[in-house]
Amino acid sequence: MIWPFLFALLFVIFAWRSIYDMASDFEGYCLSTVLLVAFAAVAFGVGLGFASVIGLAVPKHWTEPETIKLVSLRDGDGISGHFFLGTGSIGTTQYYFFYKEAGRGYQPGKVAVANNVIIFEEKRQGGDLKVYTDQFVSQWFEWVAMNWQSQKYEFVVPEGSLQKNFVLQ
């Protein structure tokens, strides 16, 4: 994404002379430098906004999933909050907690419970987590647009893993 840098560079190129011409002494030059940097930062922010607007209009697609082998779901050990059916909450956000293989050991992970998470039950032995990422259709768009990447998650667990009979208290 080239726009923020281009906006800031063009501002500095066209404005530095006007800003420094107002200074007459050392303090004036110091203040002019601070002013130039501050306005260049504003121009950089305007460039980020411009790149974000372009990023909303550029076509995107979901990538092939990254598949992570799940070892187990994790309950709330060591974490304060509320946990039920493999989900839990810390504060007001609920999470799916799990362990995945990491070399010769296991690494904990979590995914926030949201609309971008789906759980599938299949006749199988182990579980998988499939992670899809929203990316630009062409890598060229990375130069001109800002991508606010989003992800979606699919948990694939053995049939019968989800507890469906529960009582609310």
N, CA and C atoms as a LAMMPS dump frame, in Angstrom:
ITEM: TIMESTEP
0
ITEM: NUMBER OF ATOMS
507
ITEM: BOX BOUNDS ff ff ff
-5.0000000000000000e+02 5.0000000000000000e+02
-5.0000000000000000e+02 5.0000000000000000e+02
-5.0000000000000000e+02 5.0000000000000000e+02
ITEM: ATOMS id mol type element x y z
1 1 1 N 0.852 -1.158 0
2 1 2 C 0 0 0
3 1 3 C 0.907 1.232 0
4 2 1 N 0.889 1.858 -1.114
5 2 2 C 1.826 2.94 -1.37
6 2 3 C 1.276 4.328 -1.028
7 3 1 N -0.051 4.476 -0.95
8 3 2 C -0.67 5.788 -0.802
9 3 3 C -0.226 6.572 0.437
10 4 1 N -0.161 5.991 1.622
11 4 2 C 0.251 6.799 2.788
12 4 3 C 1.65 7.404 2.615
13 5 1 N 2.573 6.598 2.097
14 5 2 C 3.931 7.096 1.906
15 5 3 C 3.978 8.152 0.8
16 6 1 N 3.217 7.922 -0.246
17 6 2 C 3.17 8.882 -1.35
18 6 3 C 2.561 10.212 -0.906
19 7 1 N 1.468 10.162 -0.153
20 7 2 C 0.843 11.395 0.341
21 7 3 C 1.809 12.168 1.236
22 8 1 N 2.472 11.473 2.162
23 8 2 C 3.409 12.143 3.077
24 8 3 C 4.606 12.712 2.305
25 9 1 N 5.137 11.945 1.365
26 9 2 C 6.288 12.408 0.594
27 9 3 C 5.93 13.631 -0.247
28 10 1 N 4.794 13.586 -0.92
29 10 2 C 4.379 14.732 -1.729
30 10 3 C 4.136 15.963 -0.873
31 11 1 N 3.574 15.766 0.312
32 11 2 C 3.375 16.914 1.207
33 11 3 C 4.722 17.534 1.573
34 12 1 N 5.678 16.705 1.955
35 12 2 C 6.992 17.224 2.359
36 12 3 C 7.668 17.928 1.186
37 13 1 N 7.592 17.336 -0.009
38 13 2 C 8.24 17.932 -1.179
39 13 3 C 7.659 19.316 -1.488
40 14 1 N 6.327 19.437 -1.437
41 14 2 C 5.703 20.691 -1.835
42 14 3 C 5.546 21.708 -0.694
43 15 1 N 5.655 21.271 0.553
44 15 2 C 5.381 22.195 1.654
45 15 3 C 6.613 22.634 2.425
46 16 1 N 7.718 21.927 2.319
47 16 2 C 8.853 22.246 3.184
48 16 3 C 9.366 23.657 2.956
49 17 1 N 9.41 24.082 1.715
50 17 2 C 9.949 25.427 1.427
51 17 3 C 9.068 26.512 2.04
52 18 1 N 7.739 26.366 1.892
53 18 2 C 6.812 27.362 2.448
54 18 3 C 6.899 27.406 3.966
55 19 1 N 7.035 26.261 4.598
56 19 2 C 7.086 26.212 6.063
57 19 3 C 8.393 26.803 6.576
58 20 1 N 9.53 26.465 5.932
59 20 2 C 10.816 26.972 6.407
60 20 3 C 11.031 28.455 6.067
61 21 1 N 10.342 28.967 5.071
62 21 2 C 10.472 30.39 4.747
63 21 3 C 9.882 31.278 5.839
64 22 1 N 8.977 30.732 6.642
65 22 2 C 8.375 31.513 7.737
66 22 3 C 9.328 31.648 8.916
67 23 1 N 10.357 30.804 8.992
68 23 2 C 11.281 30.825 10.136
69 23 3 C 12.382 31.852 9.903
70 24 1 N 12.789 32.511 11.003
71 24 2 C 13.858 33.504 10.89
72 24 3 C 15.03 33.223 11.829
73 25 1 N 14.819 32.366 12.826
74 25 2 C 15.891 32.051 13.772
75 25 3 C 15.859 30.547 14.073
76 26 1 N 16.765 30.138 14.973
77 26 2 C 16.891 28.714 15.297
78 26 3 C 15.588 28.143 15.857
79 27 1 N 14.966 28.862 16.773
80 27 2 C 13.702 28.386 17.353
81 27 3 C 12.621 28.261 16.278
82 28 1 N 12.602 29.179 15.353
83 28 2 C 11.646 29.126 14.245
84 28 3 C 11.857 27.901 13.367
85 29 1 N 13.14 27.567 13.114
86 29 2 C 13.442 26.377 12.311
87 29 3 C 13.035 25.101 13.052
88 30 1 N 13.265 25.072 14.357
89 30 2 C 12.858 23.903 15.152
90 30 3 C 11.334 23.75 15.132
91 31 1 N 10.634 24.83 15.332
92 31 2 C 9.174 24.791 15.306
93 31 3 C 8.668 24.407 13.909
94 32 1 N 9.329 24.91 12.871
95 32 2 C 8.939 24.563 11.502
96 32 3 C 9.139 23.076 11.231
97 33 1 N 10.214 22.52 11.765
98 33 2 C 10.462 21.087 11.601
99 33 3 C 9.383 20.267 12.29
100 34 1 N 9.024 20.656 13.502
101 34 2 C 7.959 19.958 14.223
102 34 3 C 6.646 20.075 13.455
103 35 1 N 6.371 21.236 12.934
104 35 2 C 5.154 21.464 12.153
105 35 3 C 5.151 20.619 10.879
106 36 1 N 6.283 20.546 10.192
107 36 2 C 6.395 19.749 8.975
108 36 3 C 6.16 18.267 9.267
109 37 1 N 6.751 17.773 10.347
110 37 2 C 6.566 16.362 10.726
111 37 3 C 5.106 16.092 11.096
112 38 1 N 4.485 16.996 11.839
113 38 2 C 3.089 16.809 12.239
114 38 3 C 2.167 16.788 11.023
115 39 1 N 2.364 17.724 10.086
116 39 2 C 1.524 17.746 8.882
117 39 3 C 1.805 16.546 7.98
118 40 1 N 3.049 16.083 7.938
119 40 2 C 3.374 14.883 7.156
120 40 3 C 2.671 13.661 7.759
121 41 1 N 2.582 13.611 9.093
122 41 2 C 1.853 12.504 9.751
123 41 3 C 0.366 12.568 9.403
124 42 1 N -0.189 13.762 9.348
125 42 2 C -1.592 13.914 8.954
126 42 3 C -1.775 13.457 7.504
127 43 1 N -0.845 13.839 6.615
128 43 2 C -0.918 13.411 5.215
129 43 3 C -0.805 11.894 5.112
130 44 1 N 0.035 11.279 5.956
131 44 2 C 0.153 9.822 6.002
132 44 3 C -1.183 9.197 6.404
133 45 1 N -1.843 9.774 7.399
134 45 2 C -3.159 9.28 7.823
135 45 3 C -4.215 9.41 6.732
136 46 1 N -4.175 10.514 5.993
137 46 2 C -5.098 10.69 4.864
138 46 3 C -4.827 9.626 3.807
139 47 1 N -3.564 9.309 3.574
140 47 2 C -3.208 8.242 2.63
141 47 3 C -3.708 6.89 3.096
142 48 1 N -3.648 6.622 4.413
143 48 2 C -4.208 5.371 4.956
144 48 3 C -5.706 5.295 4.721
145 49 1 N -6.389 6.399 4.93
146 49 2 C -7.83 6.434 4.677
147 49 3 C -8.145 6.185 3.211
148 50 1 N -7.373 6.79 2.322
149 50 2 C -7.568 6.599 0.886
150 50 3 C -7.346 5.134 0.506
151 51 1 N -6.288 4.523 1.045
152 51 2 C -6.003 3.109 0.759
153 51 3 C -7.095 2.207 1.329
154 52 1 N -7.663 2.565 2.463
155 52 2 C -8.748 1.779 3.056
156 52 3 C -9.998 1.816 2.19
157 53 1 N -10.321 2.987 1.657
158 53 2 C -11.488 3.117 0.78
159 53 3 C -11.294 2.276 -0.479
160 54 1 N -10.103 2.312 -1.049
161 54 2 C -9.824 1.486 -2.228
162 54 3 C -9.937 0.009 -1.852
163 55 1 N -9.447 -0.368 -0.672
164 55 2 C -9.5 -1.758 -0.229
165 55 3 C -10.912 -2.293 -0.088
166 56 1 N -11.873 -1.418 0.192
167 56 2 C -13.265 -1.862 0.293
168 56 3 C -13.847 -2.194 -1.079
169 57 1 N -13.33 -1.551 -2.133
170 57 2 C -13.884 -1.741 -3.471
171 57 3 C -13.185 -2.853 -4.267
172 58 1 N -12.005 -3.247 -3.852
173 58 2 C -11.227 -4.238 -4.594
174 58 3 C -11.755 -5.644 -4.291
175 59 1 N -11.856 -6.514 -5.319
176 59 2 C -12.387 -7.867 -5.082
177 59 3 C -11.459 -8.728 -4.225
178 60 1 N -12.084 -9.538 -3.359
179 60 2 C -11.362 -10.443 -2.465
180 60 3 C -11.937 -11.846 -2.597
181 61 1 N -11.203 -12.827 -2.084
182 61 2 C -11.686 -14.205 -2.054
183 61 3 C -11.115 -14.897 -0.816
184 62 1 N -11.736 -16.015 -0.434
185 62 2 C -11.26 -16.8 0.699
186 62 3 C -10.158 -17.734 0.214
187 63 1 N -9.066 -17.806 0.947
188 63 2 C -7.951 -18.674 0.59
189 63 3 C -8.298 -20.13 0.885
190 64 1 N -7.458 -21.017 0.38
191 64 2 C -7.578 -22.424 0.752
192 64 3 C -7.321 -22.517 2.255
193 65 1 N -8.034 -23.395 2.94
194 65 2 C -7.902 -23.408 4.398
195 65 3 C -6.56 -23.935 4.875
196 66 1 N -6.103 -23.338 5.953
197 66 2 C -4.972 -23.893 6.696
198 66 3 C -5.593 -24.863 7.7
199 67 1 N -5.221 -26.137 7.614
200 67 2 C -5.823 -27.146 8.481
201 67 3 C -4.897 -27.429 9.645
202 68 1 N -5.447 -27.323 10.846
203 68 2 C -4.704 -27.565 12.082
204 68 3 C -5.315 -28.782 12.758
205 69 1 N -4.487 -29.792 13.05
206 69 2 C -4.966 -30.982 13.757
207 69 3 C -5.177 -30.637 15.22
208 70 1 N -6.381 -30.895 15.706
209 70 2 C -6.707 -30.627 17.099
210 70 3 C -6.395 -31.844 17.945
211 71 1 N -5.83 -31.618 19.105
212 71 2 C -5.569 -32.688 20.05
213 71 3 C -6.759 -32.821 20.981
214 72 1 N -7.243 -31.704 21.5
215 72 2 C -8.402 -31.733 22.39
216 72 3 C -8.952 -30.324 22.562
217 73 1 N -10.174 -30.274 23.068
218 73 2 C -10.723 -28.997 23.513
219 73 3 C -10.197 -28.747 24.906
220 74 1 N -10.09 -27.514 25.272
221 74 2 C -9.531 -27.169 26.575
222 74 3 C -10.602 -26.494 27.405
223 75 1 N -10.673 -26.855 28.669
224 75 2 C -11.621 -26.17 29.555
225 75 3 C -10.905 -25.021 30.241
226 76 1 N -11.471 -24.497 31.285
227 76 2 C -10.988 -23.252 31.861
228 76 3 C -9.881 -23.35 32.868
229 77 1 N -9.001 -24.353 32.815
230 77 2 C -7.975 -24.438 33.841
231 77 3 C -7.042 -23.241 33.793
232 78 1 N -6.902 -22.586 34.926
233 78 2 C -6.016 -21.439 35.04
234 78 3 C -6.608 -20.126 34.568
235 79 1 N -7.845 -20.12 34.142
236 79 2 C -8.46 -18.899 33.62
237 79 3 C -9.755 -18.646 34.373
238 80 1 N -9.939 -17.433 34.841
239 80 2 C -11.187 -17.123 35.526
240 80 3 C -12.242 -16.742 34.504
241 81 1 N -13.432 -17.202 34.723
242 81 2 C -14.528 -16.918 33.805
243 81 3 C -15.556 -18.023 33.885
244 82 1 N -16.391 -18.146 32.874
245 82 2 C -17.441 -19.15 32.829
246 82 3 C -17.202 -20.065 31.63
247 83 1 N -17.329 -21.391 31.825
248 83 2 C -17.069 -22.337 30.755
249 83 3 C -18.186 -23.357 30.674
250 84 1 N -18.607 -23.669 29.436
251 84 2 C -19.704 -24.609 29.213
252 84 3 C -19.605 -25.141 27.794
253 85 1 N -19.66 -26.437 27.599
254 85 2 C -19.644 -27.083 26.284
255 85 3 C -18.423 -26.724 25.431
256 86 1 N -17.266 -26.639 26.023
257 86 2 C -16.076 -26.31 25.256
258 86 3 C -15.945 -24.833 24.94
259 87 1 N -16.887 -24.019 25.393
260 87 2 C -16.774 -22.574 25.201
261 87 3 C -16.588 -21.938 26.56
262 88 1 N -16.114 -20.736 26.561
263 88 2 C -15.93 -20.051 27.83
264 88 3 C -15.939 -18.566 27.63
265 89 1 N -15.909 -17.857 28.719
266 89 2 C -15.875 -16.408 28.621
267 89 3 C -14.842 -15.849 29.571
268 90 1 N -14.179 -14.839 29.119
269 90 2 C -13.265 -14.056 29.943
270 90 3 C -13.804 -12.645 29.831
271 91 1 N -14.328 -12.14 30.904
272 91 2 C -14.999 -10.853 30.819
273 91 3 C -16.312 -11.049 30.074
274 92 1 N -16.468 -10.396 28.93
275 92 2 C -17.698 -10.527 28.155
276 92 3 C -17.498 -11.283 26.846
277 93 1 N -16.271 -11.68 26.512
278 93 2 C -15.999 -12.386 25.264
279 93 3 C -15.899 -13.876 25.522
280 94 1 N -16.607 -14.681 24.723
281 94 2 C -16.527 -16.127 24.827
282 94 3 C -15.508 -16.653 23.831
283 95 1 N -14.865 -17.782 24.182
284 95 2 C -13.838 -18.371 23.332
285 95 3 C -14.041 -19.873 23.241
286 96 1 N -13.577 -20.455 22.118
287 96 2 C -13.372 -21.891 22
288 96 3 C -11.897 -22.113 22.309
289 97 1 N -11.61 -22.945 23.296
290 97 2 C -10.233 -23.237 23.68
291 97 3 C -9.875 -24.622 23.163
292 98 1 N -8.635 -24.793 22.696
293 98 2 C -8.21 -26.083 22.161
294 98 3 C -6.706 -26.224 22.302
295 99 1 N -6.234 -27.465 22.121
296 99 2 C -4.804 -27.743 22.015
297 99 3 C -4.527 -28.237 20.613
298 100 1 N -3.394 -27.807 20.041
299 100 2 C -2.972 -28.276 18.724
300 100 3 C -1.539 -28.771 18.822
301 101 1 N -1.161 -29.633 17.88
302 101 2 C 0.196 -30.149 17.868
303 101 3 C 1.165 -29.048 17.466
304 102 1 N 2.296 -28.998 18.142
305 102 2 C 3.344 -28.021 17.826
306 102 3 C 4.685 -28.719 17.982
307 103 1 N 5.18 -29.287 16.889
308 103 2 C 6.432 -30.03 16.951
309 103 3 C 6.252 -31.286 17.784
310 104 1 N 7.05 -31.425 18.852
311 104 2 C 6.931 -32.598 19.727
312 104 3 C 5.998 -32.348 20.897
313 105 1 N 5.413 -31.168 20.991
314 105 2 C 4.529 -30.844 22.107
315 105 3 C 3.168 -30.38 21.631
316 106 1 N 2.486 -29.697 22.536
317 106 2 C 1.145 -29.203 22.249
318 106 3 C 1.064 -27.733 22.622
319 107 1 N 0.343 -26.989 21.826
320 107 2 C 0.226 -25.545 22.042
321 107 3 C -1.243 -25.188 22.23
322 108 1 N -1.552 -24.393 23.257
323 108 2 C -2.949 -23.98 23.439
324 108 3 C -3.324 -22.895 22.435
325 109 1 N -4.595 -22.842 22.102
326 109 2 C -5.103 -21.824 21.203
327 109 3 C -6.514 -21.442 21.593
328 110 1 N -6.997 -20.361 21.053
329 110 2 C -8.367 -19.948 21.323
330 110 3 C -8.894 -19.187 20.115
331 111 1 N -10.204 -19.305 19.916
332 111 2 C -10.9 -18.602 18.849
333 111 3 C -12.131 -17.971 19.479
334 112 1 N -12.338 -16.7 19.254
335 112 2 C -13.495 -16.009 19.819
336 112 3 C -14.778 -16.542 19.186
337 113 1 N -15.793 -16.738 20.016
338 113 2 C -17.097 -17.175 19.531
339 113 3 C -17.744 -16.012 18.803
340 114 1 N -18.017 -16.205 17.506
341 114 2 C -18.598 -15.139 16.689
342 114 3 C -19.276 -15.755 15.467
343 115 1 N -19.773 -14.906 14.594
344 115 2 C -20.45 -15.375 13.384
345 115 3 C -19.5 -16.015 12.388
346 116 1 N -18.203 -15.835 12.557
347 116 2 C -17.237 -16.397 11.628
348 116 3 C -16.745 -17.784 12.04
349 117 1 N -17.442 -18.445 12.975
350 117 2 C -17.06 -19.774 13.446
351 117 3 C -18.214 -20.745 13.213
352 118 1 N -17.901 -21.903 12.593
353 118 2 C -18.884 -22.958 12.361
354 118 3 C -18.294 -24.257 12.885
355 119 1 N -19.131 -25.086 13.52
356 119 2 C -18.69 -26.389 14.019
357 119 3 C -19.435 -27.472 13.242
358 120 1 N -18.674 -28.414 12.691
359 120 2 C -19.242 -29.544 11.957
360 120 3 C -18.935 -30.826 12.71
361 121 1 N -19.903 -31.734 12.768
362 121 2 C -19.689 -33.069 13.322
363 121 3 C -19.646 -34.057 12.159
364 122 1 N -18.624 -34.908 12.143
365 122 2 C -18.479 -35.917 11.103
366 122 3 C -18.075 -37.238 11.733
367 123 1 N -18.31 -38.322 10.998
368 123 2 C -17.856 -39.639 11.456
369 123 3 C -16.358 -39.702 11.203
370 124 1 N -15.602 -39.534 12.265
371 124 2 C -14.145 -39.505 12.187
372 124 3 C -13.557 -39.726 13.559
373 125 1 N -12.223 -39.843 13.633
374 125 2 C -11.541 -40.069 14.908
375 125 3 C -11.068 -38.765 15.543
376 126 1 N -10.314 -37.973 14.812
377 126 2 C -9.744 -36.758 15.391
378 126 3 C -10.478 -35.511 14.942
379 127 1 N -10.019 -34.381 15.439
380 127 2 C -10.632 -33.113 15.074
381 127 3 C -9.675 -32.217 14.31
382 128 1 N -10.243 -31.329 13.524
383 128 2 C -9.463 -30.361 12.754
384 128 3 C -10.037 -28.967 12.959
385 129 1 N -9.184 -27.99 12.773
386 129 2 C -9.599 -26.596 12.714
387 129 3 C -9.13 -26.072 11.367
388 130 1 N -10.077 -25.589 10.55
389 130 2 C -9.744 -25.027 9.244
390 130 3 C -9.866 -23.511 9.342
391 131 1 N -8.796 -22.827 8.958
392 131 2 C -8.746 -21.371 9.035
393 131 3 C -8.68 -20.812 7.61
394 132 1 N -9.682 -20.007 7.241
395 132 2 C -9.741 -19.352 5.94
396 132 3 C -9.418 -17.872 6.137
397 133 1 N -8.657 -17.29 5.199
398 133 2 C -8.296 -15.876 5.261
399 133 3 C -8.828 -15.168 4.018
400 134 1 N -9.376 -13.985 4.22
401 134 2 C -9.914 -13.159 3.137
402 134 3 C -8.765 -12.347 2.547
403 135 1 N -8.426 -12.584 1.27
404 135 2 C -7.311 -11.885 0.629
405 135 3 C -7.748 -11.302 -0.706
406 136 1 N -6.946 -10.367 -1.221
407 136 2 C -7.207 -9.787 -2.527
408 136 3 C -7.097 -10.863 -3.607
409 137 1 N -7.884 -10.715 -4.67
410 137 2 C -7.845 -11.658 -5.786
411 137 3 C -6.475 -11.616 -6.454
412 138 1 N -5.915 -10.442 -6.606
413 138 2 C -4.592 -10.287 -7.211
414 138 3 C -3.638 -9.68 -6.175
415 139 1 N -2.427 -10.212 -6.123
416 139 2 C -1.432 -9.697 -5.175
417 139 3 C -1.044 -8.258 -5.501
418 140 1 N -1.266 -7.81 -6.74
419 140 2 C -0.943 -6.447 -7.147
420 140 3 C -1.723 -5.432 -6.32
421 141 1 N -2.933 -5.783 -5.891
422 141 2 C -3.758 -4.855 -5.123
423 141 3 C -3.14 -4.505 -3.766
424 142 1 N -2.206 -5.313 -3.293
425 142 2 C -1.533 -5.031 -2.018
426 142 3 C -0.779 -3.695 -2.088
427 143 1 N -0.387 -3.269 -3.293
428 143 2 C 0.351 -2.021 -3.457
429 143 3 C -0.538 -0.792 -3.373
430 144 1 N -1.814 -0.935 -3.734
431 144 2 C -2.662 0.249 -3.831
432 144 3 C -3.828 0.254 -2.844
433 145 1 N -4.048 -0.836 -2.136
434 145 2 C -5.206 -0.909 -1.248
435 145 3 C -4.821 -1.518 0.089
436 146 1 N -5.522 -1.105 1.136
437 146 2 C -5.299 -1.669 2.462
438 146 3 C -6.284 -2.813 2.669
439 147 1 N -5.773 -3.949 3.08
440 147 2 C -6.61 -5.121 3.299
441 147 3 C -6.835 -5.317 4.784
442 148 1 N -8.07 -5.11 5.209
443 148 2 C -8.44 -5.399 6.589
444 148 3 C -8.813 -6.868 6.614
445 149 1 N -7.787 -7.725 6.707
446 149 2 C -8.002 -9.167 6.595
447 149 3 C -8.948 -9.669 7.67
448 150 1 N -9.82 -10.553 7.23
449 150 2 C -10.695 -11.222 8.172
450 150 3 C -10.498 -12.722 7.999
451 151 1 N -10.883 -13.454 9.009
452 151 2 C -10.743 -14.9 8.975
453 151 3 C -12.059 -15.547 9.351
454 152 1 N -12.249 -16.769 8.852
455 152 2 C -13.366 -17.578 9.309
456 152 3 C -12.813 -18.943 9.692
457 153 1 N -13.482 -19.572 10.659
458 153 2 C -12.989 -20.806 11.247
459 153 3 C -14.042 -21.893 11.126
460 154 1 N -13.578 -23.117 10.842
461 154 2 C -14.446 -24.285 10.824
462 154 3 C -13.818 -25.347 11.709
463 155 1 N -14.512 -25.695 12.799
464 155 2 C -14.1 -26.812 13.638
465 155 3 C -14.781 -28.064 13.095
466 156 1 N -14.022 -29.114 12.834
467 156 2 C -14.574 -30.391 12.404
468 156 3 C -14.247 -31.391 13.506
469 157 1 N -15.281 -31.859 14.207
470 157 2 C -15.092 -32.723 15.378
471 157 3 C -15.794 -34.058 15.15
472 158 1 N -15.372 -35.105 15.883
473 158 2 C -16.038 -36.4 15.745
474 158 3 C -17.509 -36.329 16.143
475 159 1 N -18.309 -37.113 15.447
476 159 2 C -19.741 -37.159 15.73
477 159 3 C -19.975 -37.577 17.175
478 160 1 N -20.865 -36.889 17.84
479 160 2 C -21.166 -37.162 19.242
480 160 3 C -20.333 -36.352 20.217
481 161 1 N -19.418 -35.53 19.714
482 161 2 C -18.562 -34.723 20.594
483 161 3 C -19.314 -33.582 21.242
484 162 1 N -20.284 -33.023 20.548
485 162 2 C -21.04 -31.904 21.095
486 162 3 C -22.13 -32.408 22.019
487 163 1 N -22.211 -31.813 23.168
488 163 2 C -23.26 -32.172 24.129
489 163 3 C -24.506 -31.369 23.761
490 164 1 N -25.584 -32.085 23.402
491 164 2 C -26.776 -31.396 22.934
492 164 3 C -27.905 -31.397 23.955
493 165 1 N -27.815 -32.241 24.975
494 165 2 C -28.828 -32.277 26.027
495 165 3 C -28.286 -31.547 27.227
496 166 1 N -28.852 -30.406 27.538
497 166 2 C -28.387 -29.633 28.683
498 166 3 C -29.6 -28.982 29.351
499 167 1 N -29.383 -28.596 30.592
500 167 2 C -30.443 -27.974 31.388
501 167 3 C -29.96 -26.602 31.812
502 168 1 N -30.763 -25.59 31.523
503 168 2 C -30.441 -24.233 31.964
504 168 3 C -30.883 -24.059 33.403
505 169 1 N -30.094 -23.384 34.196
506 169 2 C -30.444 -23.17 35.592
507 169 3 C -30.74 -21.718 35.85
